[in-house]
Amino acid sequence: MFNNGIVVSSVEDLQSMIDLAVEKAIEKRKAVPDLPAQGEVGLIDRAELIKRLRVTEQTVIRYEKKGKIPSHRIGDAARYDWNEVKKATLFKA
């Protein structure tokens, strides 16, 4: 219900909305692509890293500059070891 531009909801409605949002967030994280087999080098490019982490390119660049995401330079291109990225970030599949 609206009251002068303010949405008024019951506690039950709010809890239901929160539960739904949490369920959707959990489902998004469950859909992470498979990791390379243990011991297999899994270098990926920035576009693939963006897809796997579900963040923007600017976020990846910022995290890389801050040292939050380890990267390997091959010429001018950045490559990322998916296992190293997982270990270095709060992201957990």
N, CA, C and O atoms as CSV, one atom per row, in Angstrom:
chain,resi,resn,atom,element,x,y,z
A,1,MET,N,N,0.851,-1.171,0.000
A,1,MET,CA,C,0.000,0.000,0.000
A,1,MET,C,C,0.902,1.241,0.000
A,1,MET,O,O,1.943,1.245,0.656
A,2,PHE,N,N,0.514,2.280,-0.722
A,2,PHE,CA,C,1.294,3.504,-0.798
A,2,PHE,C,C,0.688,4.570,0.108
A,2,PHE,O,O,-0.532,4.693,0.216
A,3,ASN,N,N,1.557,5.332,0.752
A,3,ASN,CA,C,1.142,6.407,1.626
A,3,ASN,C,C,2.105,7.565,1.393
A,3,ASN,O,O,3.209,7.572,1.937
A,4,ASN,N,N,1.694,8.544,0.588
A,4,ASN,CA,C,2.535,9.703,0.244
A,4,ASN,C,C,3.882,9.279,-0.337
A,4,ASN,O,O,4.918,9.839,0.020
A,5,GLY,N,N,3.867,8.296,-1.226
A,5,GLY,CA,C,5.097,7.846,-1.857
A,5,GLY,C,C,5.878,6.838,-1.038
A,5,GLY,O,O,6.931,6.381,-1.483
A,6,ILE,N,N,5.412,6.483,0.116
A,6,ILE,CA,C,6.089,5.521,0.972
A,6,ILE,C,C,5.329,4.195,0.888
A,6,ILE,O,O,4.103,4.162,0.991
A,7,VAL,N,N,6.069,3.117,0.702
A,7,VAL,CA,C,5.444,1.800,0.636
A,7,VAL,C,C,5.286,1.281,2.061
A,7,VAL,O,O,6.241,1.254,2.838
A,8,VAL,N,N,4.081,0.876,2.383
A,8,VAL,CA,C,3.799,0.333,3.704
A,8,VAL,C,C,3.490,-1.146,3.538
A,8,VAL,O,O,2.583,-1.514,2.791
A,9,SER,N,N,4.242,-1.995,4.231
A,9,SER,CA,C,4.052,-3.440,4.136
A,9,SER,C,C,4.030,-4.038,5.527
A,9,SER,O,O,4.537,-3.459,6.488
A,10,SER,N,N,3.437,-5.197,5.606
A,10,SER,CA,C,3.447,-5.911,6.885
A,10,SER,C,C,4.813,-6.568,7.073
A,10,SER,O,O,5.583,-6.703,6.122
A,11,VAL,N,N,5.096,-6.963,8.275
A,11,VAL,CA,C,6.356,-7.650,8.577
A,11,VAL,C,C,6.437,-8.947,7.772
A,11,VAL,O,O,7.506,-9.310,7.281
A,12,GLU,N,N,5.322,-9.633,7.640
A,12,GLU,CA,C,5.299,-10.886,6.891
A,12,GLU,C,C,5.629,-10.651,5.416
A,12,GLU,O,O,6.369,-11.425,4.809
A,13,ASP,N,N,5.070,-9.568,4.839
A,13,ASP,CA,C,5.368,-9.243,3.445
A,13,ASP,C,C,6.848,-8.922,3.259
A,13,ASP,O,O,7.467,-9.370,2.294
A,14,LEU,N,N,7.407,-8.156,4.171
A,14,LEU,CA,C,8.827,-7.815,4.097
A,14,LEU,C,C,9.686,-9.068,4.207
A,14,LEU,O,O,10.646,-9.229,3.453
A,15,GLN,N,N,9.348,-9.962,5.145
A,15,GLN,CA,C,10.117,-11.189,5.316
A,15,GLN,C,C,10.039,-12.047,4.056
A,15,GLN,O,O,11.028,-12.659,3.652
A,16,SER,N,N,8.870,-12.086,3.446
A,16,SER,CA,C,8.690,-12.854,2.218
A,16,SER,C,C,9.557,-12.282,1.094
A,16,SER,O,O,10.174,-13.041,0.346
A,17,MET,N,N,9.610,-10.959,0.968
A,17,MET,CA,C,10.435,-10.319,-0.055
A,17,MET,C,C,11.916,-10.587,0.190
A,17,MET,O,O,12.665,-10.843,-0.753
A,18,ILE,N,N,12.335,-10.530,1.436
A,18,ILE,CA,C,13.737,-10.801,1.774
A,18,ILE,C,C,14.088,-12.250,1.455
A,18,ILE,O,O,15.131,-12.520,0.858
A,19,ASP,N,N,13.227,-13.178,1.847
A,19,ASP,CA,C,13.470,-14.597,1.573
A,19,ASP,C,C,13.616,-14.849,0.078
A,19,ASP,O,O,14.506,-15.587,-0.344
A,20,LEU,N,N,12.755,-14.245,-0.720
A,20,LEU,CA,C,12.810,-14.415,-2.163
A,20,LEU,C,C,14.114,-13.850,-2.739
A,20,LEU,O,O,14.734,-14.473,-3.601
A,21,ALA,N,N,14.521,-12.693,-2.271
A,21,ALA,CA,C,15.763,-12.082,-2.754
A,21,ALA,C,C,16.968,-12.944,-2.400
A,21,ALA,O,O,17.875,-13.104,-3.216
A,22,VAL,N,N,16.987,-13.496,-1.200
A,22,VAL,CA,C,18.098,-14.352,-0.775
A,22,VAL,C,C,18.126,-15.626,-1.615
A,22,VAL,O,O,19.197,-16.051,-2.047
A,23,GLU,N,N,16.984,-16.234,-1.850
A,23,GLU,CA,C,16.914,-17.441,-2.676
A,23,GLU,C,C,17.452,-17.181,-4.081
A,23,GLU,O,O,18.191,-18.001,-4.627
A,24,LYS,N,N,17.083,-16.043,-4.666
A,24,LYS,CA,C,17.565,-15.699,-6.007
A,24,LYS,C,C,19.083,-15.507,-6.012
A,24,LYS,O,O,19.761,-15.950,-6.938
A,25,ALA,N,N,19.612,-14.854,-4.986
A,25,ALA,CA,C,21.061,-14.637,-4.902
A,25,ALA,C,C,21.804,-15.960,-4.764
A,25,ALA,O,O,22.856,-16.145,-5.376
A,26,ILE,N,N,21.275,-16.869,-3.977
A,26,ILE,CA,C,21.902,-18.181,-3.802
A,26,ILE,C,C,21.881,-18.951,-5.114
A,26,ILE,O,O,22.876,-19.582,-5.469
A,27,GLU,N,N,20.785,-18.912,-5.829
A,27,GLU,CA,C,20.683,-19.620,-7.100
A,27,GLU,C,C,21.677,-19.073,-8.122
A,27,GLU,O,O,22.242,-19.839,-8.902
A,28,LYS,N,N,21.895,-17.763,-8.127
A,28,LYS,CA,C,22.874,-17.174,-9.046
A,28,LYS,C,C,24.265,-17.722,-8.766
A,28,LYS,O,O,25.003,-18.054,-9.694
A,29,ARG,N,N,24.620,-17.817,-7.502
A,29,ARG,CA,C,25.957,-18.300,-7.130
A,29,ARG,C,C,26.134,-19.783,-7.418
A,29,ARG,O,O,27.254,-20.229,-7.670
A,30,LYS,N,N,25.058,-20.552,-7.386
A,30,LYS,CA,C,25.145,-21.983,-7.661
A,30,LYS,C,C,25.424,-22.249,-9.134
A,30,LYS,O,O,25.907,-23.327,-9.479
A,31,ALA,N,N,25.136,-21.302,-9.999
A,31,ALA,CA,C,25.266,-21.497,-11.441
A,31,ALA,C,C,26.662,-21.170,-11.960
A,31,ALA,O,O,26.826,-20.912,-13.152
A,32,VAL,N,N,27.664,-21.176,-11.095
A,32,VAL,CA,C,29.036,-20.853,-11.492
A,32,VAL,C,C,29.594,-21.984,-12.351
A,32,VAL,O,O,29.399,-23.153,-12.017
A,33,PRO,N,N,30.277,-21.671,-13.439
A,33,PRO,CA,C,30.838,-22.709,-14.304
A,33,PRO,C,C,31.798,-23.625,-13.558
A,33,PRO,O,O,32.379,-23.236,-12.545
A,34,ASP,N,N,31.962,-24.850,-14.067
A,34,ASP,CA,C,32.858,-25.824,-13.450
A,34,ASP,C,C,34.292,-25.337,-13.476
A,34,ASP,O,O,34.699,-24.589,-14.365
A,35,LEU,N,N,35.047,-25.777,-12.484
A,35,LEU,CA,C,36.459,-25.445,-12.394
A,35,LEU,C,C,37.267,-26.434,-13.217
A,35,LEU,O,O,36.792,-27.535,-13.498
A,36,PRO,N,N,38.488,-26.060,-13.610
A,36,PRO,CA,C,39.349,-27.029,-14.273
A,36,PRO,C,C,39.667,-28.164,-13.297
A,36,PRO,O,O,39.573,-27.993,-12.081
A,37,ALA,N,N,40.040,-29.314,-13.835
A,37,ALA,CA,C,40.410,-30.447,-12.988
A,37,ALA,C,C,41.621,-30.079,-12.137
A,37,ALA,O,O,42.431,-29.238,-12.528
A,38,GLN,N,N,41.739,-30.714,-10.967
A,38,GLN,CA,C,42.853,-30.434,-10.050
A,38,GLN,C,C,44.178,-30.603,-10.790
A,38,GLN,O,O,44.385,-31.597,-11.485
A,39,GLY,N,N,45.064,-29.636,-10.638
A,39,GLY,CA,C,46.359,-29.685,-11.282
A,39,GLY,C,C,46.361,-29.122,-12.694
A,39,GLY,O,O,47.427,-28.843,-13.241
A,40,GLU,N,N,45.199,-28.950,-13.289
A,40,GLU,CA,C,45.101,-28.408,-14.641
A,40,GLU,C,C,45.196,-26.891,-14.574
A,40,GLU,O,O,44.544,-26.261,-13.741
A,41,VAL,N,N,46.005,-26.308,-15.445
A,41,VAL,CA,C,46.116,-24.859,-15.482
A,41,VAL,C,C,44.855,-24.323,-16.127
A,41,VAL,O,O,44.478,-24.751,-17.218
A,42,GLY,N,N,44.209,-23.398,-15.463
A,42,GLY,CA,C,42.967,-22.861,-15.982
A,42,GLY,C,C,43.033,-21.371,-16.168
A,42,GLY,O,O,42.310,-20.632,-15.500
A,43,LEU,N,N,43.887,-20.909,-17.066
A,43,LEU,CA,C,43.961,-19.480,-17.315
A,43,LEU,C,C,42.770,-19.048,-18.162
A,43,LEU,O,O,42.451,-19.652,-19.186
A,44,ILE,N,N,42.135,-17.997,-17.703
A,44,ILE,CA,C,40.982,-17.464,-18.422
A,44,ILE,C,C,41.222,-15.983,-18.697
A,44,ILE,O,O,42.033,-15.341,-18.028
A,45,ASP,N,N,40.517,-15.452,-19.678
A,45,ASP,CA,C,40.669,-14.031,-19.990
A,45,ASP,C,C,39.714,-13.202,-19.130
A,45,ASP,O,O,38.915,-13.736,-18.360
A,46,ARG,N,N,39.823,-11.894,-19.284
A,46,ARG,CA,C,39.023,-10.989,-18.456
A,46,ARG,C,C,37.524,-11.159,-18.706
A,46,ARG,O,O,36.728,-11.115,-17.768
A,47,ALA,N,N,37.142,-11.353,-19.962
A,47,ALA,CA,C,35.721,-11.517,-20.278
A,47,ALA,C,C,35.135,-12.738,-19.555
A,47,ALA,O,O,34.021,-12.678,-19.036
A,48,GLU,N,N,35.882,-13.835,-19.525
A,48,GLU,CA,C,35.409,-15.039,-18.839
A,48,GLU,C,C,35.366,-14.817,-17.326
A,48,GLU,O,O,34.446,-15.283,-16.654
A,49,LEU,N,N,36.357,-14.110,-16.796
A,49,LEU,CA,C,36.367,-13.817,-15.360
A,49,LEU,C,C,35.159,-12.977,-14.966
A,49,LEU,O,O,34.544,-13.214,-13.927
A,50,ILE,N,N,34.822,-12.002,-15.793
A,50,ILE,CA,C,33.655,-11.146,-15.543
A,50,ILE,C,C,32.392,-11.999,-15.494
A,50,ILE,O,O,31.544,-11.805,-14.623
A,51,LYS,N,N,32.263,-12.943,-16.425
A,51,LYS,CA,C,31.094,-13.827,-16.434
A,51,LYS,C,C,31.030,-14.678,-15.177
A,51,LYS,O,O,29.968,-14.815,-14.569
A,52,ARG,N,N,32.160,-15.249,-14.788
A,52,ARG,CA,C,32.173,-16.162,-13.642
A,52,ARG,C,C,31.912,-15.443,-12.320
A,52,ARG,O,O,31.222,-15.969,-11.447
A,53,LEU,N,N,32.463,-14.250,-12.180
A,53,LEU,CA,C,32.269,-13.504,-10.933
A,53,LEU,C,C,30.985,-12.681,-10.942
A,53,LEU,O,O,30.516,-12.235,-9.894
A,54,ARG,N,N,30.423,-12.484,-12.126
A,54,ARG,CA,C,29.207,-11.669,-12.282
A,54,ARG,C,C,29.417,-10.247,-11.746
A,54,ARG,O,O,28.642,-9.736,-10.937
A,55,VAL,N,N,30.492,-9.639,-12.231
A,55,VAL,CA,C,30.811,-8.254,-11.880
A,55,VAL,C,C,31.107,-7.498,-13.174
A,55,VAL,O,O,31.160,-8.090,-14.252
A,56,THR,N,N,31.297,-6.202,-13.058
A,56,THR,CA,C,31.610,-5.394,-14.235
A,56,THR,C,C,33.111,-5.426,-14.516
A,56,THR,O,O,33.907,-5.817,-13.663
A,57,GLU,N,N,33.480,-5.012,-15.722
A,57,GLU,CA,C,34.892,-4.946,-16.085
A,57,GLU,C,C,35.632,-3.960,-15.179
A,57,GLU,O,O,36.771,-4.209,-14.785
A,58,GLN,N,N,34.984,-2.842,-14.852
A,58,GLN,CA,C,35.609,-1.858,-13.973
A,58,GLN,C,C,35.914,-2.454,-12.602
A,58,GLN,O,O,36.936,-2.128,-11.997
A,59,THR,N,N,35.036,-3.324,-12.112
A,59,THR,CA,C,35.267,-3.957,-10.814
A,59,THR,C,C,36.486,-4.870,-10.883
A,59,THR,O,O,37.318,-4.848,-9.977
A,60,VAL,N,N,36.607,-5.670,-11.940
A,60,VAL,CA,C,37.756,-6.556,-12.094
A,60,VAL,C,C,39.047,-5.739,-12.152
A,60,VAL,O,O,40.027,-6.084,-11.492
A,61,ILE,N,N,39.052,-4.669,-12.931
A,61,ILE,CA,C,40.248,-3.829,-13.056
A,61,ILE,C,C,40.604,-3.217,-11.706
A,61,ILE,O,O,41.772,-3.200,-11.315
A,62,ARG,N,N,39.601,-2.716,-10.998
A,62,ARG,CA,C,39.841,-2.107,-9.683
A,62,ARG,C,C,40.409,-3.137,-8.706
A,62,ARG,O,O,41.379,-2.857,-8.001
A,63,TYR,N,N,39.809,-4.326,-8.663
A,63,TYR,CA,C,40.290,-5.377,-7.760
A,63,TYR,C,C,41.709,-5.815,-8.130
A,63,TYR,O,O,42.530,-6.098,-7.257
A,64,GLU,N,N,41.983,-5.867,-9.428
A,64,GLU,CA,C,43.322,-6.248,-9.878
A,64,GLU,C,C,44.357,-5.217,-9.424
A,64,GLU,O,O,45.420,-5.581,-8.921
A,65,LYS,N,N,44.043,-3.930,-9.602
A,65,LYS,CA,C,44.964,-2.865,-9.186
A,65,LYS,C,C,45.214,-2.875,-7.684
A,65,LYS,O,O,46.321,-2.586,-7.232
A,66,LYS,N,N,44.168,-3.212,-6.903
A,66,LYS,CA,C,44.296,-3.265,-5.447
A,66,LYS,C,C,44.947,-4.552,-4.961
A,66,LYS,O,O,45.235,-4.697,-3.773
A,67,GLY,N,N,45.179,-5.483,-5.876
A,67,GLY,CA,C,45.795,-6.752,-5.506
A,67,GLY,C,C,44.807,-7.777,-4.958
A,67,GLY,O,O,45.218,-8.797,-4.406
A,68,LYS,N,N,43.512,-7.516,-5.103
A,68,LYS,CA,C,42.502,-8.448,-4.607
A,68,LYS,C,C,42.311,-9.639,-5.543
A,68,LYS,O,O,41.877,-10.708,-5.115
A,69,ILE,N,N,42.638,-9.449,-6.820
A,69,ILE,CA,C,42.537,-10.523,-7.804
A,69,ILE,C,C,43.920,-10.703,-8.436
A,69,ILE,O,O,44.437,-9.773,-9.055
A,70,PRO,N,N,44.523,-11.886,-8.287
A,70,PRO,CA,C,45.829,-12.121,-8.913
A,70,PRO,C,C,45.671,-12.279,-10.425
A,70,PRO,O,O,44.704,-12.873,-10.901
A,71,SER,N,N,46.629,-11.742,-11.164
A,71,SER,CA,C,46.574,-11.846,-12.622
A,71,SER,C,C,47.960,-12.157,-13.163
A,71,SER,O,O,48.972,-11.957,-12.490
A,72,HIS,N,N,47.979,-12.644,-14.381
A,72,HIS,CA,C,49.220,-12.948,-15.085
A,72,HIS,C,C,49.188,-12.166,-16.387
A,72,HIS,O,O,48.210,-12.231,-17.131
A,73,ARG,N,N,50.250,-11.430,-16.664
A,73,ARG,CA,C,50.317,-10.637,-17.882
A,73,ARG,C,C,50.993,-11.450,-18.981
A,73,ARG,O,O,52.074,-12.007,-18.793
A,74,ILE,N,N,50.338,-11.502,-20.114
A,74,ILE,CA,C,50.899,-12.130,-21.305
A,74,ILE,C,C,50.840,-11.058,-22.378
A,74,ILE,O,O,49.804,-10.832,-23.004
A,75,GLY,N,N,51.977,-10.403,-22.574
A,75,GLY,CA,C,51.997,-9.229,-23.444
A,75,GLY,C,C,51.172,-8.138,-22.774
A,75,GLY,O,O,51.400,-7.805,-21.611
A,76,ASP,N,N,50.231,-7.593,-23.496
A,76,ASP,CA,C,49.353,-6.565,-22.946
A,76,ASP,C,C,48.092,-7.143,-22.307
A,76,ASP,O,O,47.315,-6.423,-21.679
A,77,ALA,N,N,47.902,-8.440,-22.473
A,77,ALA,CA,C,46.665,-9.080,-22.002
A,77,ALA,C,C,46.819,-9.625,-20.588
A,77,ALA,O,O,47.875,-10.131,-20.209
A,78,ALA,N,N,45.757,-9.511,-19.830
A,78,ALA,CA,C,45.721,-10.089,-18.488
A,78,ALA,C,C,45.030,-11.444,-18.573
A,78,ALA,O,O,44.010,-11.593,-19.245
A,79,ARG,N,N,45.593,-12.421,-17.889
A,79,ARG,CA,C,44.977,-13.740,-17.773
A,79,ARG,C,C,44.877,-14.063,-16.283
A,79,ARG,O,O,45.677,-13.592,-15.475
A,80,TYR,N,N,43.895,-14.864,-15.943
A,80,TYR,CA,C,43.607,-15.149,-14.545
A,80,TYR,C,C,43.513,-16.652,-14.333
A,80,TYR,O,O,42.886,-17.359,-15.122
A,81,ASP,N,N,44.135,-17.135,-13.271
A,81,ASP,CA,C,43.990,-18.532,-12.883
A,81,ASP,C,C,42.753,-18.605,-11.998
A,81,ASP,O,O,42.728,-18.040,-10.905
A,82,TRP,N,N,41.733,-19.301,-12.475
A,82,TRP,CA,C,40.446,-19.341,-11.779
A,82,TRP,C,C,40.592,-19.826,-10.342
A,82,TRP,O,O,39.953,-19.283,-9.441
A,83,ASN,N,N,41.426,-20.843,-10.114
A,83,ASN,CA,C,41.612,-21.351,-8.743
A,83,ASN,C,C,42.259,-20.299,-7.842
A,83,ASN,O,O,41.874,-20.154,-6.682
A,84,GLU,N,N,43.237,-19.568,-8.367
A,84,GLU,CA,C,43.884,-18.504,-7.583
A,84,GLU,C,C,42.890,-17.389,-7.263
A,84,GLU,O,O,42.875,-16.868,-6.148
A,85,VAL,N,N,42.063,-17.026,-8.238
A,85,VAL,CA,C,41.071,-15.966,-8.031
A,85,VAL,C,C,40.103,-16.378,-6.922
A,85,VAL,O,O,39.791,-15.583,-6.036
A,86,LYS,N,N,39.637,-17.607,-6.977
A,86,LYS,CA,C,38.705,-18.087,-5.953
A,86,LYS,C,C,39.318,-18.018,-4.569
A,86,LYS,O,O,38.669,-17.601,-3.610
A,87,LYS,N,N,40.578,-18.433,-4.469
A,87,LYS,CA,C,41.252,-18.410,-3.166
A,87,LYS,C,C,41.475,-16.987,-2.657
A,87,LYS,O,O,41.434,-16.740,-1.452
A,88,ALA,N,N,41.710,-16.061,-3.573
A,88,ALA,CA,C,42.062,-14.692,-3.191
A,88,ALA,C,C,40.863,-13.805,-2.892
A,88,ALA,O,O,41.015,-12.755,-2.267
A,89,THR,N,N,39.683,-14.204,-3.324
A,89,THR,CA,C,38.520,-13.357,-3.155
A,89,THR,C,C,37.543,-13.961,-2.167
A,89,THR,O,O,37.695,-15.107,-1.746
A,90,LEU,N,N,36.555,-13.192,-1.808
A,90,LEU,CA,C,35.497,-13.692,-0.945
A,90,LEU,C,C,34.539,-14.570,-1.709
A,90,LEU,O,O,33.695,-15.244,-1.118
A,91,PHE,N,N,34.665,-14.566,-3.030
A,91,PHE,CA,C,33.770,-15.346,-3.881
A,91,PHE,C,C,33.984,-16.825,-3.614
A,91,PHE,O,O,35.113,-17.315,-3.655
A,92,LYS,N,N,32.908,-17.527,-3.344
A,92,LYS,CA,C,32.959,-18.982,-3.150
A,92,LYS,C,C,31.890,-19.606,-4.007
A,92,LYS,O,O,30.728,-19.202,-3.966
A,93,ALA,N,N,32.282,-20.583,-4.776
A,93,ALA,CA,C,31.305,-21.276,-5.644
A,93,ALA,C,C,30.519,-22.282,-4.839
A,93,ALA,O,O,29.651,-22.965,-5.383
